[in-house]
């Protein structure tokens, strides 16, 4: 199977490339990147070809492509891949706005290719176990949820709204919003949010508190921020507490680690757990190989999670609750 990568702008690109190298029967055909120095560097690192143009990469007879460009370019790259008949794994958020995300979904459907949203947290062992317990009814009826996604400010294009679509709220809402939707099988109905710039030197939102109401009556809160400093031992967290009528479940998606203490260096965080990027990419490859009509994590999943972030920004601007129906209209 022939797979390519469009742009190494996103930090997750290297993880996806490494994953492709580990899957038997998969060839990383090439990396397309408009920044020649960056593209050539990673092409050499992963022993593949460099293409200045993504059109040239798509002309190589690819089966699939991983899009890890700046958020604002996702639509352009996904539409080009769809037109070329190439299946797509697209980095989150799916786009910077709902209209473009809808166009991406429609284009992939029209050309008969898969559009998978890169939500690797779905492939974390603790998250999957929690999903199993919820599906088995071990917690009874889900009443409420509390989630966090608190990490470091990535800098670079992530703090340029014209390329990113926003700051911490769009970057960190989508992961947990997707998990909450997946756990409950319900859609967010209304969003109330307070968004602010409190930490970063760059004037962009770096923290937010969201309150969500789902269409099945579940209430949830989400703390999404870039609040971890440079010396924090790990990039951040993804946690979720689920309150049910028959029990409570708490999970930490990155708690598969050892606490290491040294005289010389003090505390360090030694992670031993799941390679979520590998599991995500393996799933994408498997969907292509099996001829699946739909990805396991769809473009629609990406759209719905993105819409929660868009609603949060609108809510903060209006100082009022925002209906998801209006956002998705």
N, C-alpha and C positions, 0 to 999 in steps of 0.2 A: 504494500500500500504506500502510495506517495503522498506525503504531507509537507506543506510549506508553512512558513511563519511570516506574517506581514507586520513589520516594525518591531524593534526592541525598545520602544519608548517606555513601555510598562515594565515595572520590576519583576512581574510574574513571568515574563517571556523566557527568561533563562531556566526557570523551573519547568516550564512546559517543554522547552527544547531538550532538557535533560531527560524528561519523561519519555519523549518520543524515541530517544536513543536507547531506552531500556526495553521497549516493546518489540518483541520478535515479529519479523515480517513487515516492519514499518521502516521506510526510508525518509529521512529528513532531506528533502530535495534541495531546499534552499531557503535563504532569508532575504526578504526584500526590505530595504530601509532607505529612506531618503537621506539620512545622515550616513554618508559613506564610511567615515571612520568607525562609527558604532557598528554598522552592519558588517563591515569587513572583519572587525574584531571578533564578533560572535560567530560569524561564519567560519573563521579559522579555529575558534575554540571548539566548535561542534563538528568540525570536519565536513562542512557542506559548502555549497556555492552561494555567492553573494550576488544579489540583483539590485540595481539602483531603482528599478521600476517594479511596482507590484504587478503591473500588467504582464511584464516579462515572466515573472514567477508563475502567474496564473496560466500562462501559455505552455507550461511544462507538463501538461497532462496530469495534473494533481487530482487526487481523490478527495482531499480535504485541506483546509487551511485554518491556521490559528491566527486570529486578529488580536494583536496586543499593541495597537497604536494608541495615540492620545484619544480620549473619549469623543472629541469632536469629529474625528475622522472615521469612526466606526461605520457610520452609514455609507460613506463613499466606498470603503473597502469591502463591506459585506455585500453591497449591491453589485460591485464588480465581480466578486466571487460567485454570487448567485447567477449572474449572466453567463459566466464561464462554466456553469454546471458543477461547481465545486462546493462540497459540504463545508459548513462553517462552525467553528468554536470561537465565540466572541467574548472577549474580556468584559467584565462588569465595570460600571453600569453599562447596560446595553447601548445607551446613547446619552446625549445631554438633555434630550427632551422627548416627550411622548410621541409627537408627530413623526419624528425620524425613526423611532423604535418601531412604530406601526408600519412605516414604509419598508423597513428591513424585514419584518415578519412577512409582509405581503409579497415582497420580491422573492424571498426564499421559497415560499409556498408556490408561487407562480412558476418557478423554474424547477420545482421538484427536488430541492436540496434541503438537508437538515440545517436548522439554525439552533445551536446549543449555546446557552448562556453559561459562562464560566463561574459557577458557584461551587467551588471546591469543598466548602464547609459541609455540604450535603454528604460528602464521602468520608467524613470523620467518624471513627468508630463509636464515640460516645453519642454523637448526634443521631446516628443510625439506630443505636440501641434505644435511645429515648423515643424515636419515631416508632419503633417496634412496640414498646411498652404502651404508648398512646394508642396505637392501632388495636392492640389486644385489650384495651379497656381497663388496664391496670390502675389508671388514675381516675377512672370514672369520667364524668363529664368535665371537660376543660372549662374553667371559670375565668382564669386570668394568667398573664405571662409577664415576666420582666426580663428584658434582655440588655446586654451591653456589647458594644464593639468600640473599644478604646485603644488607640494606637498612636504611633508617631506621625508627625507631620512629614510627608514624603518630600516636600519642597519641589523644585523644578516646575514642570508644566502643571502639576497638581494644584498649584496655587495661582494659576492663571485661568480665570473663569472662562475665557474664550476657548480654551482647549479642554478644560476639565468639566465645565458646566456648574462648578461650585466647589465647596471645600469638603469638610469632614462629613457634612450631612449627606451629600450625594455619594461620597466615597464609602461611608461606613453604615449607612442605613440599609442599603440593598441586601447585604449578606443576611442580616438578622431578620429583616422583613420577609425574605424568601423562606428562611427556616420556619418562621412563625406560620406563614401560609401553608407550608408543607406539612407541618405538625398538625394543624387544625383542619386542613382541607377546606378552609374558608377564605374569603376575600376581605380585605380591609374596606370598611364602609366609610369611616370618617377619620380625619387626622387633625389633631391640635398639636402645635409645636412652638417651642421657643428656641431660637437660633441666635448665636452670638459669636463675637470675635473677642476672646479673652486672653489668649496665650501666645499665638504666633506673632512674629514681627510683621509679616505680610498681612494686609487688611483683607482677610477672607474668613468665612465662618470656620471655626475650629472646634466648636462644641454645639451640642443641641440636645434637647430633651423632647421626645415625641410621645404623645398619648394616642393610642389607636383603638378604634372600636371595629370589630369584625362583624360581618353580616349574620353570624350565628350567635351574637351577643357577647363574645369573648372580649375582654378589655386587656390591653397590653401597654407597657411603657418601654421605651428604648433610649438608652444613653449612648449616643454616637459622638465620638470626639477624637481629636488628635491631642490627647492630654499626656501622653507618655514622653518623658524627656529623653535626651540622647544617651544617658547613662542607664536607663531602664534595661534590665537584663534580657528582655524579649520585646518583640515589636508591639505587642498589645494583648488583647484578649477577645474572645467571643464566648459569652456566657448566656445561659438561659435558665430561668426558673419557671416551672409550669405548676400552677395551682389547679388541682382537680377536686371533684367532689369526693373522691375516694383516696386521694393521696397527693403528695407533693414531690416533684422531681427537680433536682438542680444539676446542671452540667456545665463543664468548662472545656471547651473544644481544644484548648492547647495545654491542658494540664498533664499531658503525657511527658513528664520530665523528671529529672533529678535535681535537687538543690545541692550544689557543690560549694564548699567553703574552703578557701586556701589562705594561708598566712600572707602570701605575696599579693594576691589579687582580690581577696575578699570573696564575696558571693558571686556565683555564676549559675546560669540556668542551662542545664544540659538536656536538650530535647531528644527523646528516643522514639517518639510515636509515629503516627500515620504520615505517609507522604500523600497528602491530599491532592497535590498537583498531579502525581502519577495516577492516582485512582480516577481523577477527572478525565485526564487525557485517554487513559485506557478505556473508559466508558465511551468516550467520543469515537474512538477507533472501532470499538465493538459494535456501536450503532451503525457505522458505515458498513462494516463487514457483513452484518446480518441483514442489511437492506431494510432497516427499520424505517417506518414511515414518519416517525417523530422521534426527536431526541428525548432522553430521559429528563433533562432539564431544558425546557423549551424556550424559544424566544418570547412566548407569552409570559412565562415565569419571569423572564428578565424585564419585560414591560411592566408587569404588575408591581414588582419591587421598585423599579425606577419611579413609577407613578406615586408611590408612597413618599419618596424623597421630594419629588416636585410638589406634592401636596404640603409637605412640611414647610418648604420655603414660602409657599403662598400663605399658609396659616400664620407664619411669623410676620409676614408683611401686613396682613389684614388684622392681626391680633384676634383671630376668630377661628372657629372650626371650619375645615374645608371638606366638602364631599368628594369622594373619589370618582363619583359619576361625572362631576364637572371636569375633573382633571383628565379623565379618559375620553371625554366627548370629542 
